[in-house]
Amino acid sequence: MSLHPKLHAVTERIRERSRASRAAYLAGIDAMRDNGPLRGRLSCGNLAHGFAACGPVDKARLRADASPNLGIVTAYNDMLSAHQPYEDYPQRIRETARRLGATAQVAGGVPAMCDGVTQGRGGMELSLFSRDVIAQATAVALSHDMFDSAVYLGICDKIVPGLLIGALAFGHLPALFVPGGPMTPGIPNKEKAAVRERYAAGEATREELLEAEAASYHAPGTCTFYGTANSNQVLLEAMGVQLPGASFVNPGTRLRDALTDAAVERALRITALGADYRPFGRLIDERAIVNAIVALMATGGSTNHTIHWVAVARAAGIVLTWDDIDLLSGIVPLLARVYPNGDADVNRFQAAGGTAFVFRELMDAGLMHDDLETVLPGGMRAWCDEPRLDGGALAWSPTIETSGDEQVLRPASAPFEAHGGLRLLRGNLGRALIKTSAVKPEYRRIDAPAVVVDTPQALNKLHKAGALPRDFVAVVRYQGPRANGMPELHSLAPLLGMLQNQGRRVALVTDGRLSGASGKIPAAIHVTPEAARGGPIARLRDGDRIVLDGDAGTLEALVEPAEWAARPLAPDTAPAGWDLGRNLFAYSRAMVGPADQGALSISCGPPAADGSPWNYDAEYELGEPAEAAEAPHESKDA
């Protein structure tokens, strides 16, 4: 099937825009590869330190420098349900490597915070910056130069993007990502959301709320809604760096163990010591990035990835913009309805056909690159197959011809919607994003007065005081990366959802983020420029009329232009806190870039021509609005 012309055009414009930076990146990883076998560069003292704690078999193999040594970078901790299963993975990986005549060592650990625990708390202000810390920790782990390949154990929100950025800094090494799988279903997500809204209305007790939450988040494994963590898994598969169909196999099953073993074997086969060398930095090219964004759109995935994948792309020398994402959303149909875009959880999505079905439909429609170089031979068509156990052995078979549940998964010929799940908004308030797939069409446009606050807590207080107008647009500003680290504002979802249920028209406009689990309410998020950079959102006042139109792609304050231009910027009334470790991230807040450029607080990707780190303002122009505005959202047949 030939590529959709718009998909081809977007890929080519990314390639052309990135030509110089991509060439510099590839030259850098080639130089690392050409310097010779990794452990061969170590002095005797260096090498002795590297294998001192190993057993005799591993020690002999590491001394000989003839068999591959696999580095394990792990985000294990036993507070995150998604990462708790990783506790036993290093031992299994080591045993599998030994059986194959190789070695494996835990290279290092990276932090892994749970946004579900920190929602609405001060610790959430560390969340986005944790991605960059994870990237740096990955680099520290691999800096010992002891490894021929690497496997990455991480699933959740900032963890996978951070690991990707770190892995790309060592792009000469082959790499595979190894998931842990989702927990089995708990109570339906819709039922959980209903209890949250009843609690926000004072109609449910804390005990009832806690019981509902505990029945939803109830076991080891990824949370079962389709938020950032599970979107991560789909995007990794779409780039061909996680084994086909590995994402949504439950922990503690024989199939889960077989997939982990297979990932180890494959990671060892693609090193520079063998005949099938596949350096990670070569795999993540323009086509892989486009595939990830297409998969995000087709499944209605997390808005967080409009930030994270811009940063991931930059780490590979690729310049991805929000305009690219918007153009792709205009041609990619929405094929999946998984909570918060529907009622199903990821287990039901998997049973209906999962990633294999989605990818097959997209490739057959010309909406996904199938000619990537991946961790497996043969390109992306391998990801149209589903894993299974055949007589105890792992095998893959073609996905089902028709959806197993058309309430959850549909073919490209009959999608839920003709366009993807995200839209780029433009107007005199700047640029923002909206997750349209989670919002019913009748709620996607609102024209209402602004209620302007600088913290979510202030909005809750206004509600308790009965001071909110019937219809309004909540503007929560000074929540961007530079202001306070760009926390997620999911704690507002129950309140706003309850008000919408009462027949009121409400919306959210913010330079902060929303959780990947957020939906239902029209929300213009990631507004850029942010208030702390002098963005026009800081000019808004209570009562200003705001028009947010998710279908038309507009975000406007209806204020007379002369008055608008003359208004001073309102000061930040709630600056970032200095407890809970927030003081340690003051430098990150000062140095961080804008949301639409990845909100990076670290140098990422190849340096500029003069050797300096990439400079946001000097080397990057915000999007290509003229070209993007001429490309309306259309069906796949347009």
N, C-alpha and C positions, 0 to 999 in steps of 0.2 A: 504494500500500500504506500503510495507516495505521500510525502508530508503535506499537511495543510499549509498553504502558501504563507499565511500569517505566522504560523509556528516557525517556518523556515526563515521568514523575514526578521522576526524577533531574535532568533538564534544568531543570525548573521550580524545584526546590529550590535549585539553584545560582543560577538567575536571581534568585530572591527573596532569598537570602542576600547576593547581590552587588549588589543594587539601588542602594544609595547609592554604593559605590565605583565601579561601572561608570558611573553617571551623571556622577560627578566626572571620570572618565577621558575620557569622550566630550566633556564640556564643555571639557576642556583641549585636546584635539586640534582641536575646532571653532574654538577661539580662535586656534590656530596657523594654521589654514587661512584664517580670516577676516581676518587681518592683511595679506593681499594676496599677489601673486606673490612668490616668494622672492627672486630676484635684484633685483627692483624695490625691495627694502628696503635694498639695499647702497648705500653711498656710491660715488662714482666711483673713489676710491682703493681701496676694498674690492674692487670689481668688477674693476678693472685688475689687482690682485694675482691674482684668481681665474682670469683667462684669459691671463696674461702668457706662459705657456709654450706656448700653443695655436698651431696653424697658422692661416693666414689665413681659411680657410673656417669653422672652429670659432669663431675669434675674432669674426668678423662675426655669426654666429648668437647667440653669447653676449651680444654688445653689444646686439643688437636685442631680446632678451628676449621673443621671439615664438614660439620653438620650444622643445620640452622639452630639458632637460639631465638626463642619466641619471647618477646616482651609483653607482659600483661599490665595494662593500665586499668585500674579498677576504681570505680566510684562506689564501692560497697560501703554501706552502713546499715544497721538493722533497725533504724527508725523509719526509713523510707520503705514502704511495703514493696515498691517495685524493685528495690535494690537488695532487700534482705536475701532473696535466693542466691545472690552472688557470693554469699559467704563460703560456699563449698566449691565454687568454680575454679579457683586457682589450683586446688589439689587435683581436680579432674583434668584440667588442662595440662598440668605437669605429667600426669600419668599417661595421657593420650600422646603427648610429645615423646615420652620415653619409649612407648610402644612402637612409635614410628621412627625410632633411631635418632631423635632430636632432643632438645632441652627447652625448658620454659622457665622463666623467672618473673616474679612480680616486680615490674620495673618501678612502680610507685602507685600511690593512691591520690585521688583528687577529691576535693570537697563535694558534697552533694546535699543541698538543702531542699527541703520540701516546701513548696509554695503553699500547699494546702494547710500546713501548720502555721505559716507566717501571715496568711491573708489578714489584712486589716491591722497588722501589728507593725511595730517599728522595724523588726527584722526583715520585713519585705523590702526595705530600702537597700538591702545588700543583695537582693536576688539577681537583678540583671548584671551587676558587676561580678557576681560569682562566676558567670560564664567566662569572663576574661581571666579570672584567677584560675579556673579549671584549665584554660588553654596554657597558661604559664606553668601550672603544676604538671601538665602533660609533658611540656618541654623539659622541665627539670627531670622528670622520670626517665625520659629517653636520652638525656644528655650524656649518660654514661657510655654511650657508643658500644654497648655490649650486644646489640640485637640485630637480627637479620629480617625480622618481621614483627608485627605487633597485633594484638587483639585488644579491643576496647570494650570494657564492661560498663555500660551506662545506658540509661533509658530516658530519664525524666528531663524536665523543661530546659534549663540552661545547660545541663550536663552534656547532652549529645552535641549541641553546637560548640561548646567549649572543647570537647574532645576532638571534634572535627578540625577546629582551628589549630589545635596543638598538633594533631596528626599531619596536617598540611605543612606545618613548619618542618616536619621530618618527612617530606613528601617522597624522598628516595626510598623509604621503607614501604614494603607492601603492608596492607592493613585490612582487617575485617572487624566489623562490629558484631557483637554477640549479645542478643537480647535475653531477657529472663521470662517474658511472657506476662499476660494479664491475669489478675485474680479471677476466679469464677464469679458468675453473676451474684449480686446481692439483691436488695430490693430495687425495683425499677427506679431509674433516675428521675422520672416524672413524679413519682411518689415522694422521693427525697426533696425535690424542688418545692413541691406543694407544702411540705412541713416547714421548710425554710420560710416560705412566704407567710404561712400562718403564724410563725413565731415573730416575724417582723411586724405583723398586725396585732400582736399581743394575744393571739388566739390559741397558742400552743405553749406549753411549759418548756423550760430548759431540758427537763428529763425526757420529754417526748422528742425534742430536737436531737439530743445526744443519742437516743435509741435509734432514730432514723439514720443519723450519720454513721453510727457504728454498724448498722445492718447493711449499709452501702459499702463502706470501706472496712472490710471484714477479714482479710486474709493476705498472705504474701502474694505479690504480683502487682502489676500496674493497675491503677484505678481504671475502671472499665468504661468511663465516658471517653469521648473522642476529643481530648484536650491536647495540650502541647506535647505531653509525653508520648501518647500514641500516634500523634502526627509525626513526631520524630521518626518512629519506626517505619511508617509508610514512606517518608522521604528518603530514608537510608536505602530501602529496597528499590525505590525509583531510580536511585543513582547507581545501583548495582554493587553496593559495598556491604550488604548484609544478605545472608543466604535467602533464596526465594522462599517465601511463605513462612519465614522464621518468626515473624513479629508477634503473632497472636496465638501461639501455642502455650497452653497453661504451664506454670511451673510444676516441677515434681512429676512430670510424665515421662514415659520412655521415649516418646518422640522428641520432647524437649532436650533430653540428654543426648539423643542421637544427633540432633542438629548442632549442639555444642561441640561434640566430637568431630563432626564434619567440618565445622568452621576452623577448628585447630588444624586439621589435616590440610585444608585448602590454604590456610595462612602459611604453612610450612612448605607447600609445593610451589609457591609463587615468589620465592626469594631470589636474590641475585646469584645464589649458589646453584640454582637449578636451570632448567631450559625454558621456564615459563615465567620469567621475571615480570612482575606487574607492579611497578611503583605507584603508590597511592596518589601522588600528585599528578600523575599522568591520567588517572581514571577520572578525577574530578575536573572535567573540562566544561565548556559552555553548554554542551548537550546534556551533561549530567545535571547541571544547575537548572536548566530549563525543564528537564524531566521532573525534578523535585517540585518546582513551582506548579507544573501541570497537575501532578498528583495531589498537591495541596488544594488546588482549585476544584478538582474533580470530586474530592471527598469532603469538601467543606471544612478543612482543617483549621488549625490554630492561627489566629492573627499574629501571635508572637513571631512566627517565622518570616513575616515581612521585614522584621528587624534582623533576626538571626541569620537568615540565608543570604542577606546582603553582606553580612560580616563573613560568613563562611566563603562566599564567592571571592571576596576581597583577599582572603587568606590564600587562595589559589591564583591570585593575580587577575581575577575576573571582576569587572565592574557591572554589577546588577543594579537596576534602579526600580523604584516603585512604578514608574511608567511601563517598564517591561512587564511587571507583575500584572498591572491593570490590563494591558493589551492581551496577555495570555488569558486572563479571566474572561475577556470578551469572547473568546473562541472555544473555551473548554466547557463542556456541559457538566452539570452537577449530577453525579452518578450515585451518590451515597447519602443516606439519611441516618446519621448516628448521633446520639445525644452529644451536644445540645441542639443539633440540627434536626433531630427526630427523637423517637422514643427508644430506639434500640441501643444496646451496648456493643462493645467491640467483639465480644464473643458471638453475638448474633450476626454481626457483620462478617466475621470469619466463616461462620456456618453458611451464610448466604453466597459465599464465593470469595470474599476477602480481596486482598491485594491482587491475586492472580487474575481474578475476573476483571477488576478495574483496569489493570495494565493491558490485558488482552484487548478489551474494548477500545482503549485509547490508542493502542498501536494499530489496530485494524482500521481505525478512523483517521489515521495519519496525524494523531495529536500527541504522539510521544516518540522520541528518538529510539529506534530499536537497534541501532548500529554502534552503541557504546562499546568501549572496552571496559569490561567489568572484572570482578574477582573470579568469574567463571568463563570458560571459552564459549563462544557462540553469541555473545551480545545479550540484549535485554529480553529476547524471546524466552530465555530460560525462566524468567520471572513470571511467565504465564502458566507455570506448572505449580502444583501443590505438593508439599512433602507428605509422605506417609511411610508407615513401616510395612514392609513386605517380607513376611517370614522372619521378622526381627531385624531386617536390614533396611537402611534408609533408602528411599527411592522417591522420585518425583513423577507425577502423572499430570496430563493436561487438565486444566480447570474445567468446570462444568460449562456446558454450552449455553444454558439459560440460568438466570438468577434463581437461587434457591429461595428467595424471599423478596418480591418486588416492592414491598414496603420499606426495604432497607437498601436494596441494590438494584440498579436498573442498567440496561444496555445503553450505549451511546446513541442508538437510534430512537430511544424513548426515555430521555433523561427526566429527572425531577424538574430541572430548569435548564434553559439553553445556554446559560452562562455560569461561570464559576462562582464560588462562594464569597469572594471579596471584591470590593470596589474601591478605587481611589477617588477621594473627594477633593474638589478644588474650589477656592473662592477667596474672599477678602480676609478670611481667618487663617489662610495658609493652606496646607495640604494635610489630609488625614485619611484614615482607612475605616471602612465599615464592613462588618461580616454580615452580608445580606442573607446568606443561606440560613442563618438562625433566626431571621426576623420575617414574620409573615408579611406578604406584599402590602397589606392595608396599613401597616405600621412604618413603612420605609420612608415616608415623607412626613415631616412635622414643621409647622410654622407656629412658634409659641415664644413667650417672653423668657428671657434668661434669668436663672437664679445662680448667682456667681459666688463660689466659695473656693477656699484654698486647701481644704481637707475634706475627705469623705465624712469625717465625724461631724463637721459643721452642717452638712446636709441632713444627717440623721437628727441633729438637734432641732433644726428648723421644722422637720416633720413632727417631732414630738411636741413642739410648741404650737402646732397647727398653723404655721406661718407660710406654708407652701401654697402657691396658687393651684387652681384645679389642673390646668395644663401648663407645662413648663419644660424648658431645656436646662438640665443641670450642667453647669459649667464648672468643672473641677480643674483648676489651673495650678501652675507651679508644681506639677507632678512629673515633669520631664526628666531626662537623664541628668542634666546639669543641676537642676533644682534639688532633687533628693534621690536620684538613682532610678527614677521611673518605676515606681511600684505598681503592681497589679491592684485594681480597684474592684475586684470581684465582690467585696463585702457590700457594695451598693446594689448588687443584683437583686437580692430578695426584696429590698424596699421598693425599687423601681418596678420590679415585676408585679408586686402586690398592687401598686398604684395603677398600673396598666390594666390589671385584672378588674379593677373597679370602674373601668370605662374612661379613665383619664388618659390624655395623650402626654407621654413623657419621653424624654430622650437624654442622652449623655454626650457631652463634648468635653474632651480632656486631652492634655498633652501627656498623660500617663498611659498605662496599658490596662487591658482587661485580661482576666484568666482565659486560657483556652477553653474553659468550660462555660464561659459566659455567652449568653444569647438572648433572644426574645425581645430585648429592648433595642431600638435603634441607637447606635453608639458611634460617634465619630471619635476615634482614638488615635494615639500617636501624633496628635496635631503638631506640625512643625512649620515654621520655627516655634520652639517651645517658649513659654512665657519668660523663663530665665535667660533666654537669648534675645529678648526684646521682641518676641513674636506678638502678632496682633491679638492673640487671645487675651493678652494682658490689658488690652484696651476695653474689653467688654465690661459693662455695668449692669446691675440688676435692672430688669425690665426691657433691655434691648431685645428687639425681635430677631430671632434666629430662624433661618430656613435650612433644614438638613434634608436632603433628598438623595437617598441611597441609589435609586434607579437612575436619576439624572446625573449623579456624581457631583453634586454641588453642596457647598457649606458656606453660607453667607450670613453676615450680620447686616440687618436692614437699617443701617444708620446713614444719615446724610453724609456724603463723602467729605465735605469740608470739616464737619464736626469730627468725623472719624479720624481724619489726618491730624487734627489739632489736639486730640486727646492725649494726655500723658499716660504712660504705662503705670498700672497699679502696682504697688510694691508687694513683695512676698510677705504675707503675714504669718507664715508657718515654715520657717527655714528648716533645713534638715537637722534632725536630732543628733546628739553626741553620745547617746548611750547605746547599749546592745552592739557595740563594735562599729557604730556608724561613723565615729570619729576617725577610724582607720581608713575610711574610704573618701576622705575629703579631697585628696589628690585626684582620685578617679573622677569625682564630680567636676573638678576644675578642668580636667583634660578631656572629658568624654566628648565624642562627636555627636552630631544630630541623629535622630531616630532613623531617618530615611537613608542614612549612610552607615547603618549598622550599630549605632550607639556604642562605638568602640572606645574603650579607655586605654587600650594598648596599641602599640605599633603592630600593624597586621599586613601581611603581604610583602612584596618586594619593596625596597626603598626607592625614592625618587632618583632621577638621573644624577643629581648631585650627591647622592649617598645618604641624604637625610630621610627620616621616616616620612611616610605618606602624609601629606598635609591636606586636610579636608577642604579648606577654603581656597587654596591655590590651585588644586589639581582636579577639582570636582565641581561640576555645575549641576544644579538641582534639576534633574530630569530633562525631558524634552517635551514640554507641555503642548507645543504647537502640533507636533506629530501625533502625540497621544490623543489630542482633542479631535483629530480628524478620523480616528479609528473607533467608530461606535461599537458597543457591545453587540454581538451578533451570534447567530446559531452556528453550529459547525458546518452547515451547508452553505453559509453566506459566501 
